[in-house]
Amino acid sequence: MSVFDVVMPLLLELDQSKKLPFETSLNAMTRNPAKLLGLTNSGMIEIGCRADCVLIDPDLQTQFAPSSWISKG
């Protein structure tokens, strides 16, 4: 299980409850770290940028079992 697996459901819940817009959360996890690291071609979807993206299905319900976790950290 990665940090993403834990954080994404929480961010979606915050968005649905109108406590934190998803766009704000998304920038905090993508664009802002790329800027801090000086990565001018990452953290956004634009022509000329790296094509690293994740597709999210906010309606997908998932349960995690410790036996399915790859990371031990």
N, C-alpha and C positions, 0 to 999 in steps of 0.2 A: 504494500500500500504506500502510495506517495503522499506528500503533503497536499498535492492537488486533489487526491481522492477525498480528503477530509475537508479541505477548505472550500471547494466548489459547492457542495451542497449547502454549506453555511452561507455563502455569498448569495446563492439563489434564494434561500429563505429570507435573508435580509432584504433582497430586492422585492420579493413578493409581499413582504410585510411593510413595504414603503419606508424602511429605516435607512437604507443605503442603496442608491441607484446602481444597477449592475455595471453600467458604463464606468462609474467611478472605481468600482472594484476591479474591473478588467484593466483599466489603466494602471492601477496600483500593482497589478501582477505582471504587466507586459511592458507598456511604454515607459513607465517611470524607472524600473530597473535597467532597461536598455539604455536610457539616458544617463543614469548614474555610472554605468559601465563604459560609456562612450561608444556604444554600438549604434552607429547611425543608420544601419540597414536592418535593424531588428526591432521588434516590439510593436509593429503595426503592419497592416495589410495595405501595401501601396506598390506601384510599379517600381521595380528595382530593389525591393526589399527581399530578405530571405523568406522563403515560403514555409515557415514553421508555424503551423496552426493546429488547433484542436477543435473538433466538432463536439458540441454539447447538446444533449437532448434533455431539456429541463423536466420533461414528463416521465423520464425513465426512473423507475424505482429500483434501488439496489440495496442489498444487505451484504455487509462484509463479515466474513468469518476469519478469525485469526489463522486458520489452516490454509487460507488462500493467499495470505500475505507473502510477498517475495522478500520485501525489506525486513530486516530484523532491528533496524534503527529507529 
